[in-house]
């Protein structure tokens, strides 16, 4: 996962804790958000793989 994805995961944990009745983050909440993040990351990687130009990943990254 990228740094941005990990940062978004931390924000999701914080939001889950604030939204809970007790105002506390539980292990179940953490696990649920991690599972969501992993699923989203896998979907993103699949999309990137499907969009891959014939010459490789060149052209998708402006730094290359």
PyMOL CGO cylinders between C-alpha atoms (Angstrom):
from pymol import cmd
from pymol.cgo import CYLINDER

trace = [
    CYLINDER, 0.00, 0.00, 0.00, 1.13, 3.53, -0.66, 0.3, 1, 1, 1, 1, 1, 1,
    CYLINDER, 1.13, 3.53, -0.66, 1.75, 6.10, 2.04, 0.3, 1, 1, 1, 1, 1, 1,
    CYLINDER, 1.75, 6.10, 2.04, -1.42, 7.89, 0.98, 0.3, 1, 1, 1, 1, 1, 1,
    CYLINDER, -1.42, 7.89, 0.98, -3.47, 4.71, 1.33, 0.3, 1, 1, 1, 1, 1, 1,
    CYLINDER, -3.47, 4.71, 1.33, -2.03, 4.09, 4.80, 0.3, 1, 1, 1, 1, 1, 1,
    CYLINDER, -2.03, 4.09, 4.80, -2.79, 7.68, 5.79, 0.3, 1, 1, 1, 1, 1, 1,
    CYLINDER, -2.79, 7.68, 5.79, -6.38, 7.29, 4.61, 0.3, 1, 1, 1, 1, 1, 1,
    CYLINDER, -6.38, 7.29, 4.61, -6.61, 4.11, 6.69, 0.3, 1, 1, 1, 1, 1, 1,
    CYLINDER, -6.61, 4.11, 6.69, -5.59, 6.07, 9.79, 0.3, 1, 1, 1, 1, 1, 1,
    CYLINDER, -5.59, 6.07, 9.79, -8.25, 8.68, 9.07, 0.3, 1, 1, 1, 1, 1, 1,
    CYLINDER, -8.25, 8.68, 9.07, -10.84, 5.92, 8.62, 0.3, 1, 1, 1, 1, 1, 1,
    CYLINDER, -10.84, 5.92, 8.62, -9.89, 4.50, 12.04, 0.3, 1, 1, 1, 1, 1, 1,
    CYLINDER, -9.89, 4.50, 12.04, -10.28, 7.93, 13.60, 0.3, 1, 1, 1, 1, 1, 1,
    CYLINDER, -10.28, 7.93, 13.60, -13.69, 8.45, 11.97, 0.3, 1, 1, 1, 1, 1, 1,
    CYLINDER, -13.69, 8.45, 11.97, -14.85, 5.01, 13.11, 0.3, 1, 1, 1, 1, 1, 1,
    CYLINDER, -14.85, 5.01, 13.11, -13.86, 5.78, 16.69, 0.3, 1, 1, 1, 1, 1, 1,
    CYLINDER, -13.86, 5.78, 16.69, -15.64, 9.15, 16.68, 0.3, 1, 1, 1, 1, 1, 1,
    CYLINDER, -15.64, 9.15, 16.68, -18.75, 7.57, 15.17, 0.3, 1, 1, 1, 1, 1, 1,
    CYLINDER, -18.75, 7.57, 15.17, -18.93, 4.76, 17.71, 0.3, 1, 1, 1, 1, 1, 1,
    CYLINDER, -18.93, 4.76, 17.71, -21.26, 4.94, 20.69, 0.3, 1, 1, 1, 1, 1, 1,
    CYLINDER, -21.26, 4.94, 20.69, -18.40, 4.63, 23.20, 0.3, 1, 1, 1, 1, 1, 1,
    CYLINDER, -18.40, 4.63, 23.20, -16.03, 6.87, 21.24, 0.3, 1, 1, 1, 1, 1, 1,
    CYLINDER, -16.03, 6.87, 21.24, -13.42, 4.12, 21.25, 0.3, 1, 1, 1, 1, 1, 1,
    CYLINDER, -13.42, 4.12, 21.25, -11.73, 2.24, 18.46, 0.3, 1, 1, 1, 1, 1, 1,
    CYLINDER, -11.73, 2.24, 18.46, -12.17, -1.52, 18.79, 0.3, 1, 1, 1, 1, 1, 1,
    CYLINDER, -12.17, -1.52, 18.79, -10.21, -4.35, 17.26, 0.3, 1, 1, 1, 1, 1, 1,
    CYLINDER, -10.21, -4.35, 17.26, -13.25, -5.26, 15.15, 0.3, 1, 1, 1, 1, 1, 1,
    CYLINDER, -13.25, -5.26, 15.15, -13.37, -1.70, 13.74, 0.3, 1, 1, 1, 1, 1, 1,
    CYLINDER, -13.37, -1.70, 13.74, -9.66, -1.84, 12.93, 0.3, 1, 1, 1, 1, 1, 1,
    CYLINDER, -9.66, -1.84, 12.93, -10.03, -5.21, 11.20, 0.3, 1, 1, 1, 1, 1, 1,
    CYLINDER, -10.03, -5.21, 11.20, -13.04, -4.02, 9.18, 0.3, 1, 1, 1, 1, 1, 1,
    CYLINDER, -13.04, -4.02, 9.18, -11.23, -0.89, 7.94, 0.3, 1, 1, 1, 1, 1, 1,
    CYLINDER, -11.23, -0.89, 7.94, -8.07, -2.85, 7.11, 0.3, 1, 1, 1, 1, 1, 1,
    CYLINDER, -8.07, -2.85, 7.11, -10.12, -5.37, 5.13, 0.3, 1, 1, 1, 1, 1, 1,
    CYLINDER, -10.12, -5.37, 5.13, -11.80, -2.54, 3.22, 0.3, 1, 1, 1, 1, 1, 1,
    CYLINDER, -11.80, -2.54, 3.22, -8.44, -0.91, 2.50, 0.3, 1, 1, 1, 1, 1, 1,
    CYLINDER, -8.44, -0.91, 2.50, -6.91, -4.16, 1.27, 0.3, 1, 1, 1, 1, 1, 1,
    CYLINDER, -6.91, -4.16, 1.27, -9.90, -4.80, -1.00, 0.3, 1, 1, 1, 1, 1, 1,
    CYLINDER, -9.90, -4.80, -1.00, -9.68, -1.26, -2.41, 0.3, 1, 1, 1, 1, 1, 1,
    CYLINDER, -9.68, -1.26, -2.41, -5.92, -1.58, -2.95, 0.3, 1, 1, 1, 1, 1, 1,
    CYLINDER, -5.92, -1.58, -2.95, -6.37, -4.88, -4.79, 0.3, 1, 1, 1, 1, 1, 1,
    CYLINDER, -6.37, -4.88, -4.79, -9.05, -3.31, -7.00, 0.3, 1, 1, 1, 1, 1, 1,
    CYLINDER, -9.05, -3.31, -7.00, -6.75, -0.37, -7.77, 0.3, 1, 1, 1, 1, 1, 1,
    CYLINDER, -6.75, -0.37, -7.77, -3.91, -2.72, -8.72, 0.3, 1, 1, 1, 1, 1, 1,
    CYLINDER, -3.91, -2.72, -8.72, -6.25, -4.70, -10.98, 0.3, 1, 1, 1, 1, 1, 1,
    CYLINDER, -6.25, -4.70, -10.98, -7.39, -1.50, -12.72, 0.3, 1, 1, 1, 1, 1, 1,
    CYLINDER, -7.39, -1.50, -12.72, -3.79, -0.41, -13.24, 0.3, 1, 1, 1, 1, 1, 1,
    CYLINDER, -3.79, -0.41, -13.24, -2.92, -3.83, -14.62, 0.3, 1, 1, 1, 1, 1, 1,
    CYLINDER, -2.92, -3.83, -14.62, -5.83, -3.67, -17.07, 0.3, 1, 1, 1, 1, 1, 1,
    CYLINDER, -5.83, -3.67, -17.07, -4.86, -0.15, -18.22, 0.3, 1, 1, 1, 1, 1, 1,
    CYLINDER, -4.86, -0.15, -18.22, -1.22, -1.09, -18.74, 0.3, 1, 1, 1, 1, 1, 1,
    CYLINDER, -1.22, -1.09, -18.74, -0.09, 0.08, -22.21, 0.3, 1, 1, 1, 1, 1, 1,
    CYLINDER, -0.09, 0.08, -22.21, 1.74, -2.38, -24.46, 0.3, 1, 1, 1, 1, 1, 1,
    CYLINDER, 1.74, -2.38, -24.46, 5.10, -0.77, -23.66, 0.3, 1, 1, 1, 1, 1, 1,
    CYLINDER, 5.10, -0.77, -23.66, 4.75, -1.46, -19.93, 0.3, 1, 1, 1, 1, 1, 1,
    CYLINDER, 4.75, -1.46, -19.93, 3.84, 1.04, -17.24, 0.3, 1, 1, 1, 1, 1, 1,
    CYLINDER, 3.84, 1.04, -17.24, 5.69, 3.83, -19.02, 0.3, 1, 1, 1, 1, 1, 1,
    CYLINDER, 5.69, 3.83, -19.02, 3.36, 6.71, -19.67, 0.3, 1, 1, 1, 1, 1, 1,
    CYLINDER, 3.36, 6.71, -19.67, 1.24, 6.19, -16.54, 0.3, 1, 1, 1, 1, 1, 1,
    CYLINDER, 1.24, 6.19, -16.54, 3.90, 7.65, -14.25, 0.3, 1, 1, 1, 1, 1, 1,
    CYLINDER, 3.90, 7.65, -14.25, 4.84, 11.24, -15.15, 0.3, 1, 1, 1, 1, 1, 1,
    CYLINDER, 4.84, 11.24, -15.15, 8.18, 10.79, -13.36, 0.3, 1, 1, 1, 1, 1, 1,
    CYLINDER, 8.18, 10.79, -13.36, 9.38, 8.13, -15.82, 0.3, 1, 1, 1, 1, 1, 1,
]
cmd.load_cgo(trace, "trace")
